[in-house]
Amino acid sequence: MKRKNFVAIWLCALLLAMSTLWISDAIAAQAEQPAGISTAVGRPKASTSFREVMINNPDIQILVEKSIKQASIINPDRKTNPVQSLNELYGFLDYTVTCMPWNIMPEERYGSFSTKCDQSILYVYWLLDQPLEELKDKELFYPSVEYLEPIYTWLTEYNNTWRDFLDSEASWKQEYLDMLLRDPSWNLDKGWYESPDNWHSFNEFFSRKLSNGNARPIAEPNDDRVVVSPADSLPQGVWNIDESGRFYADSIKREDGVIIKDSTFVSVEQLLGEPGAEYAKLFHNGILTHTYLNYDDYHRYHFPVSGVVEAVYKIPYANAVGGIVYWDKDKELYVLESNSLSWQSVETRGCVLIKTDYGMVAVIPVGMGQVSSVNFIETIKPGTKVKKGDELGYFLFGGSDCVMLFEGKSGFKLSVGKGEKGGYSAGYRHVLCREEYGRFLGK
């Protein structure tokens, strides 16, 4: 009997010691978390896999830690830069994948919904987007760990983990709908969209459908010379493609004019990817334009031209940010410079090639930022006849971009009027899907 009591007492003491040790570890881990962020009991897959990447790649872990350290020097304020160590990043990743897009960073700092989203979405990328001397000659889009394998592959997994939450019913409440209805930037009071009864997750809201065709009337429906906008978006301009199939990206500058990336060139072959290689030469001496979708835009995209679908495919790649993120000390904001080109060739994207009376046209929806995904309507197949304005596909949550390529003989000319320059605007007015975007002036 005494022996049984001794064993029971010994087991209790052991369990107590183990519990004390576990609690101590939890407190220590909690101390490493940004304010208001708790350590997850069961870590999400994305956080676990990021730890594995660090363990299996100690040289990359050193670079990640250097990037975080460099970021903390640029912005030491923990209110806007809560992650200042690798352990804190682990906890932050756990926290973000079950957040709503507007509340990753403290909401009370920002007035508009788009600013709240901007700061929340850009922050993780900024931590990984610091230019490092060790990566200067690695031929990356930008010499930061964001574009270094296996980090950019992990980013896709991280984004997909968050997308799974935003696909779930846990991501949608009446209070969210009420908040969005009060925000005029979403235009939910204009009768453009389907009934909110159809939305059971945040992504169902984000990829909402139009109520009817009259919500986005087609410009000059019987004149195929008129090219319509594929999406509600901000046109970024027009670039010429040279005889070798190259287009030159502008130098990327901060708002104060400081160059953060020199001018570079990218080839049509890179942009179209291997599935589109046989069509690439058609666009030599051609024209490129791209147009940017902000968070509060309608996120379905439509055919800009009429014709016959020649090919439709996706190019899985990185889920990078879609440009370069920097900290604006004066405004106390993270800023994404995405007006330029070339980043599209390192993003997950889709491509639809359309044979028209004015030559071949490539429409390339590009996923950028977190949880962006490229989705095509199932009926879009090679041989399908389409009319401009027909629905093509949709993005899920995140910023997005749509590139269009035209043969030189088409004489394509952008016809969208001028608008206020600044932020994501390159100086053109915001255009709605199916409005006139440009015209074919060639024969």
C-alpha positions as CSV (number, residue, x, y, z in Angstrom):
1,M,0.0,0.0,0.0
2,K,2.8,2.3,0.9
3,R,4.6,1.5,-2.4
4,K,1.4,2.4,-4.3
5,N,1.1,5.7,-2.5
6,F,4.8,6.4,-3.2
7,V,4.3,5.7,-7.0
8,A,1.2,7.9,-7.1
9,I,3.0,10.8,-5.3
10,W,6.0,10.4,-7.7
11,L,3.8,10.5,-10.8
12,C,2.0,13.6,-9.5
13,A,5.3,15.3,-8.9
14,L,6.5,14.4,-12.3
15,L,3.3,15.7,-14.0
16,L,3.5,18.9,-11.9
17,A,7.2,19.4,-13.0
18,M,6.3,18.8,-16.7
19,S,3.3,21.2,-16.4
20,T,5.5,23.9,-14.8
21,L,8.1,23.5,-17.6
22,W,5.4,23.7,-20.3
23,I,3.9,26.8,-18.8
24,S,7.4,28.4,-18.5
25,D,8.0,27.7,-22.2
26,A,4.6,29.1,-23.1
27,I,5.3,32.3,-21.1
28,A,8.7,32.6,-22.7
29,A,7.2,32.1,-26.2
30,Q,4.5,34.6,-25.3
31,A,7.1,37.2,-24.4
32,E,8.4,36.9,-27.9
33,Q,5.0,37.7,-29.5
34,P,3.9,41.1,-30.6
35,A,1.4,42.8,-28.3
36,G,-2.0,41.2,-28.5
37,I,-0.8,38.1,-30.3
38,S,-1.0,34.7,-28.6
39,T,0.9,31.6,-29.5
40,A,-1.3,29.1,-31.2
41,V,-1.7,25.7,-29.4
42,G,-1.6,23.9,-32.8
43,R,0.4,25.8,-35.3
44,P,-1.1,26.3,-38.8
45,K,0.7,24.4,-41.5
46,A,2.2,27.5,-43.0
47,S,3.9,28.5,-39.8
48,T,5.1,25.0,-39.2
49,S,6.6,24.7,-42.7
50,F,8.3,28.1,-42.4
51,R,10.0,26.7,-39.2
52,E,11.1,23.7,-41.2
53,V,12.5,25.9,-44.0
54,M,14.5,27.7,-41.4
55,I,15.8,24.5,-39.8
56,N,16.7,22.9,-43.1
57,N,18.3,26.0,-44.6
58,P,20.4,27.7,-41.9
59,D,22.0,30.0,-44.5
60,I,18.6,31.3,-45.5
61,Q,17.6,31.6,-41.8
62,I,20.6,34.0,-41.4
63,L,19.3,36.1,-44.3
64,V,15.7,36.2,-42.9
65,E,17.0,37.3,-39.5
66,K,19.1,40.0,-41.2
67,S,16.1,41.2,-43.2
68,I,14.0,41.4,-40.0
69,K,16.8,43.2,-38.2
70,Q,17.2,45.6,-41.1
71,A,13.5,46.3,-41.1
72,S,13.6,47.1,-37.3
73,I,16.3,49.7,-37.9
74,I,14.3,51.4,-40.7
75,N,11.1,51.3,-38.5
76,P,11.8,50.7,-34.8
77,D,8.2,51.5,-33.7
78,R,6.6,48.4,-32.4
79,K,3.1,49.8,-33.0
80,T,3.7,49.6,-36.8
81,N,6.5,47.1,-36.8
82,P,5.6,44.5,-34.1
83,V,7.9,41.7,-35.5
84,Q,11.5,42.3,-34.6
85,S,12.8,38.7,-34.3
86,L,12.4,35.4,-36.0
87,N,10.4,34.0,-33.0
88,E,8.1,36.9,-33.2
89,L,7.6,36.2,-36.9
90,Y,6.5,32.7,-36.1
91,G,3.8,33.9,-33.7
92,F,2.7,36.6,-36.1
93,L,2.2,34.1,-38.9
94,D,0.0,32.0,-36.7
95,Y,-2.1,35.0,-35.9
96,T,-2.5,36.3,-39.4
97,V,-4.0,33.2,-41.1
98,T,-7.2,33.5,-39.2
99,C,-7.5,37.3,-39.4
100,M,-9.8,39.4,-41.5
101,P,-7.9,41.5,-44.2
102,W,-8.4,44.7,-42.4
103,N,-7.3,43.8,-38.8
104,I,-3.8,42.3,-39.1
105,M,-2.4,45.6,-38.1
106,P,-4.1,47.9,-35.5
107,E,-7.3,49.2,-37.1
108,E,-7.6,52.3,-35.0
109,R,-4.5,53.9,-36.8
110,Y,-6.2,54.1,-40.1
111,G,-9.4,55.7,-41.4
112,S,-10.3,54.0,-44.7
113,F,-10.9,50.3,-45.3
114,S,-8.4,50.2,-48.2
115,T,-5.6,51.7,-46.0
116,K,-6.4,49.2,-43.3
117,C,-6.1,46.4,-45.8
118,D,-3.0,47.9,-47.4
119,Q,-1.1,48.1,-44.2
120,S,-2.2,44.6,-43.1
121,I,-1.4,43.0,-46.4
122,L,2.0,44.7,-47.1
123,Y,3.5,44.2,-43.7
124,V,4.7,40.6,-43.9
125,Y,6.1,41.2,-47.4
126,W,8.0,44.3,-46.1
127,L,9.7,42.1,-43.5
128,L,11.0,39.8,-46.2
129,D,11.5,42.5,-48.9
130,Q,14.6,44.2,-47.5
131,P,17.4,44.5,-50.1
132,L,20.4,42.4,-48.9
133,E,23.9,42.8,-50.1
134,E,24.4,39.0,-50.2
135,L,21.6,38.7,-52.8
136,K,22.7,41.5,-55.0
137,D,24.1,39.4,-57.9
138,K,21.6,36.5,-57.7
139,E,19.5,37.7,-60.7
140,L,16.3,37.9,-58.6
141,F,13.6,40.4,-59.4
142,Y,14.7,42.2,-56.2
143,P,17.7,41.2,-54.0
144,S,15.5,40.2,-51.0
145,V,14.6,36.9,-49.4
146,E,11.0,37.2,-50.7
147,Y,12.2,36.2,-54.1
148,L,14.6,33.5,-52.9
149,E,13.8,29.8,-53.1
150,P,12.4,28.2,-51.0
151,I,10.9,31.4,-49.4
152,Y,8.7,32.3,-52.4
153,T,7.4,28.7,-52.6
154,W,6.5,28.9,-48.9
155,L,4.7,32.2,-49.5
156,T,2.3,30.4,-51.7
157,E,1.5,27.9,-49.0
158,Y,1.1,30.7,-46.4
159,N,-1.3,32.6,-48.7
160,N,-3.3,29.4,-49.4
161,T,-3.6,28.7,-45.7
162,W,-5.2,32.2,-45.2
163,R,-7.3,31.7,-48.3
164,D,-8.8,28.5,-46.7
165,F,-9.9,30.6,-43.8
166,L,-11.4,33.3,-46.0
167,D,-13.2,30.5,-47.9
168,S,-14.8,29.3,-44.7
169,E,-18.0,30.5,-43.0
170,A,-15.9,31.6,-40.0
171,S,-14.7,34.5,-42.2
172,W,-18.2,36.0,-42.6
173,K,-20.5,37.7,-40.1
174,Q,-23.4,40.2,-40.3
175,E,-21.2,42.8,-38.6
176,Y,-18.7,42.5,-41.5
177,L,-21.4,43.0,-44.1
178,D,-22.8,46.0,-42.1
179,M,-19.3,47.5,-42.0
180,L,-18.8,47.1,-45.7
181,L,-22.2,48.5,-46.5
182,R,-21.3,51.6,-44.6
183,D,-18.0,52.1,-46.6
184,P,-18.7,54.0,-49.8
185,S,-15.6,52.7,-51.5
186,W,-17.2,49.4,-52.1
187,N,-20.2,50.9,-54.0
188,L,-22.5,48.3,-52.5
189,D,-25.3,50.9,-52.5
190,K,-25.5,51.2,-56.3
191,G,-27.4,48.0,-57.1
192,W,-24.5,46.6,-59.1
193,Y,-24.1,43.3,-57.3
194,E,-26.0,40.1,-56.6
195,S,-27.9,39.6,-53.3
196,P,-25.8,39.5,-50.2
197,D,-27.7,36.3,-49.3
198,N,-25.3,34.6,-51.7
199,W,-22.3,35.4,-49.6
200,H,-21.4,32.9,-46.9
201,S,-17.7,33.6,-46.7
202,F,-15.4,36.6,-47.2
203,N,-14.2,35.2,-50.5
204,E,-17.7,34.8,-51.8
205,F,-18.2,38.5,-51.1
206,F,-14.9,39.4,-52.6
207,S,-15.6,37.5,-55.9
208,R,-19.2,38.7,-55.9
209,K,-21.1,38.7,-59.2
210,L,-22.9,41.5,-61.0
211,S,-26.6,41.7,-60.6
212,N,-27.1,41.9,-64.4
213,G,-25.5,43.0,-67.6
214,N,-26.8,46.5,-67.2
215,A,-24.5,46.9,-64.1
216,R,-21.5,47.1,-66.5
217,P,-22.8,48.1,-70.0
218,I,-20.5,47.1,-72.9
219,A,-19.0,50.0,-74.8
220,E,-19.9,49.9,-78.5
221,P,-21.0,46.2,-78.4
222,N,-21.2,46.0,-82.2
223,D,-17.9,47.6,-83.0
224,D,-15.0,45.2,-82.4
225,R,-12.4,48.0,-82.9
226,V,-13.3,49.2,-79.4
227,V,-11.4,47.2,-76.7
228,V,-13.2,47.2,-73.3
229,S,-11.6,47.1,-69.9
230,P,-11.3,43.6,-68.6
231,A,-11.9,44.7,-65.0
232,D,-12.7,47.6,-62.7
233,S,-9.2,48.9,-62.4
234,L,-6.5,51.7,-62.8
235,P,-4.7,51.6,-66.2
236,Q,-1.0,51.8,-65.8
237,G,0.0,52.8,-69.3
238,V,1.4,51.3,-72.6
239,W,4.8,49.8,-73.4
240,N,6.2,48.9,-76.8
241,I,7.6,45.4,-77.3
242,D,10.8,45.4,-79.4
243,E,11.7,43.2,-82.4
244,S,13.3,40.7,-80.0
245,G,10.2,40.4,-77.9
246,R,11.5,42.5,-75.0
247,F,9.7,45.2,-73.1
248,Y,11.6,47.6,-70.8
249,A,10.3,48.1,-67.3
250,D,10.7,51.6,-65.9
251,S,13.0,52.3,-63.0
252,I,11.0,51.8,-59.8
253,K,11.0,54.9,-57.6
254,R,9.7,55.8,-54.2
255,E,7.3,58.7,-53.9
256,D,10.2,61.0,-53.1
257,G,11.9,60.1,-56.4
258,V,14.6,57.9,-55.0
259,I,15.2,54.9,-57.3
260,I,14.8,51.5,-55.6
261,K,15.2,49.4,-58.7
262,D,16.9,50.2,-62.0
263,S,15.2,49.8,-65.4
264,T,15.2,46.2,-66.6
265,F,13.8,44.3,-69.5
266,V,11.6,41.2,-69.7
267,S,10.7,39.0,-72.7
268,V,7.3,38.1,-74.0
269,E,8.5,34.5,-73.8
270,Q,9.0,34.8,-70.0
271,L,5.6,36.4,-69.5
272,L,3.7,33.9,-71.6
273,G,5.6,30.9,-70.1
274,E,6.3,27.6,-71.8
275,P,2.6,26.8,-72.8
276,G,2.5,30.1,-74.8
277,A,5.9,29.8,-76.5
278,E,4.5,29.1,-80.0
279,Y,2.6,32.4,-79.8
280,A,5.3,34.6,-78.4
281,K,6.7,35.8,-81.7
282,L,3.4,37.2,-82.8
283,F,3.8,39.9,-80.1
284,H,7.3,40.9,-81.2
285,N,7.0,44.6,-82.2
286,G,3.7,44.5,-80.4
287,I,2.1,46.5,-77.5
288,L,1.7,45.7,-73.8
289,T,-0.6,47.4,-71.3
290,H,-1.6,46.5,-67.7
291,T,-4.3,47.6,-65.4
292,Y,-4.4,47.3,-61.5
293,L,-7.3,46.1,-59.4
294,N,-7.5,47.5,-55.9
295,Y,-9.0,45.7,-52.9
296,D,-12.4,47.3,-53.2
297,D,-12.8,46.8,-56.9
298,Y,-15.1,44.2,-58.5
299,H,-12.8,41.2,-58.8
300,R,-14.2,39.3,-61.8
301,Y,-12.6,39.9,-65.1
302,H,-14.2,39.8,-68.6
303,F,-13.0,39.4,-72.2
304,P,-11.8,42.8,-73.6
305,V,-12.2,41.6,-77.2
306,S,-14.3,39.4,-79.4
307,G,-12.8,36.4,-81.2
308,V,-12.0,32.7,-80.8
309,V,-10.1,31.3,-77.9
310,E,-6.8,29.7,-79.1
311,A,-5.4,28.6,-75.7
312,V,-6.1,28.9,-72.0
313,Y,-3.7,27.9,-69.3
314,K,-2.2,28.8,-65.9
315,I,1.4,29.4,-64.9
316,P,1.9,28.5,-61.2
317,Y,4.7,30.5,-59.7
318,A,5.3,32.7,-56.7
319,N,2.7,34.6,-54.7
320,A,5.0,37.6,-54.3
321,V,3.7,41.1,-53.5
322,G,3.6,42.5,-57.0
323,G,6.3,45.1,-56.8
324,I,8.5,46.5,-54.0
325,V,7.4,47.5,-50.5
326,Y,9.0,50.3,-48.6
327,W,8.4,52.3,-45.4
328,D,7.4,55.9,-45.8
329,K,8.7,57.5,-42.6
330,D,6.8,60.8,-43.1
331,K,3.4,59.2,-43.7
332,E,4.1,56.3,-41.3
333,L,2.8,53.9,-44.0
334,Y,4.0,50.9,-45.9
335,V,3.9,51.7,-49.6
336,L,3.8,49.2,-52.6
337,E,5.3,50.5,-55.8
338,S,3.7,48.3,-58.5
339,N,3.1,50.8,-61.3
340,S,6.2,49.5,-63.2
341,L,6.6,46.2,-65.1
342,S,8.5,42.9,-64.9
343,W,7.2,41.6,-61.6
344,Q,4.3,40.0,-63.4
345,S,6.7,37.4,-64.8
346,V,7.4,36.1,-61.3
347,E,3.8,35.8,-60.2
348,T,1.2,33.1,-60.5
349,R,-0.9,34.0,-63.5
350,G,-3.2,32.7,-66.2
351,C,-3.3,33.3,-69.9
352,V,-6.0,33.3,-72.5
353,L,-5.0,33.8,-76.2
354,I,-7.8,35.1,-78.5
355,K,-7.7,35.2,-82.2
356,T,-9.4,38.4,-83.4
357,D,-9.9,40.3,-86.7
358,Y,-7.1,42.6,-85.5
359,G,-4.5,39.9,-84.7
360,M,-3.8,37.7,-81.6
361,V,-4.6,39.2,-78.2
362,A,-3.2,37.7,-74.9
363,V,-5.1,38.4,-71.7
364,I,-3.0,37.6,-68.6
365,P,-4.8,37.9,-65.2
366,V,-2.0,38.1,-62.5
367,G,-2.4,37.2,-58.9
368,M,-0.5,39.5,-56.6
369,G,-0.4,39.9,-52.8
370,Q,-1.9,37.5,-50.3
371,V,-4.5,34.9,-51.3
372,S,-4.7,36.1,-54.9
373,S,-5.7,33.2,-57.2
374,V,-6.5,33.0,-60.9
375,N,-9.7,31.2,-61.8
376,F,-11.2,30.7,-65.2
377,I,-14.9,30.0,-66.0
378,E,-15.1,26.3,-66.8
379,T,-16.7,26.8,-70.2
380,I,-13.6,28.7,-71.5
381,K,-11.9,26.2,-73.8
382,P,-9.8,26.4,-77.0
383,G,-12.2,26.9,-79.9
384,T,-14.8,28.8,-77.8
385,K,-16.2,31.9,-79.6
386,V,-16.4,34.8,-77.2
387,K,-17.8,38.3,-77.3
388,K,-16.2,41.3,-75.6
389,G,-17.7,41.7,-72.2
390,D,-18.3,38.0,-71.6
391,E,-17.1,36.8,-68.2
392,L,-13.7,35.2,-68.2
393,G,-12.8,34.4,-64.6
394,Y,-12.3,35.9,-61.1
395,F,-9.7,36.5,-58.4
396,L,-10.0,35.7,-54.7
397,F,-8.7,38.0,-52.0
398,G,-5.7,40.2,-52.7
399,G,-4.5,42.8,-55.1
400,S,-4.6,41.8,-58.7
401,D,-3.4,42.9,-62.2
402,C,-4.4,42.3,-65.7
403,V,-1.9,42.4,-68.6
404,M,-2.9,42.5,-72.2
405,L,-0.7,42.0,-75.2
406,F,-1.5,43.0,-78.8
407,E,0.1,42.4,-82.1
408,G,1.8,45.5,-83.6
409,K,-0.4,45.4,-86.7
410,S,-3.5,45.9,-84.5
411,G,-2.5,49.6,-83.9
412,F,-3.8,49.4,-80.4
413,K,-4.1,52.7,-78.6
414,L,-5.1,53.3,-75.0
415,S,-8.0,55.7,-74.9
416,V,-8.8,56.0,-71.1
417,G,-8.7,59.6,-70.0
418,K,-6.3,61.2,-67.5
419,G,-6.8,61.1,-63.8
420,E,-5.1,62.2,-60.6
421,K,-1.7,60.6,-60.2
422,G,-0.6,59.1,-56.9
423,G,-0.8,55.9,-54.9
424,Y,-1.7,53.1,-57.3
425,S,-2.8,55.5,-60.0
426,A,-0.4,56.1,-62.8
427,G,-2.3,59.2,-64.0
428,Y,-5.3,57.5,-65.7
429,R,-8.8,57.6,-64.4
430,H,-10.3,54.6,-62.7
431,V,-12.2,52.6,-65.4
432,L,-15.1,50.2,-64.9
433,C,-15.2,46.7,-66.4
434,R,-16.7,46.8,-70.0
435,E,-16.0,50.5,-70.4
436,E,-13.9,51.6,-73.3
437,Y,-10.2,50.9,-72.6
438,G,-8.7,51.4,-76.1
439,R,-9.1,51.1,-79.8
440,F,-7.6,49.1,-82.7
441,L,-6.4,51.6,-85.3
442,G,-4.7,49.1,-87.6
443,K,-6.3,47.2,-90.4
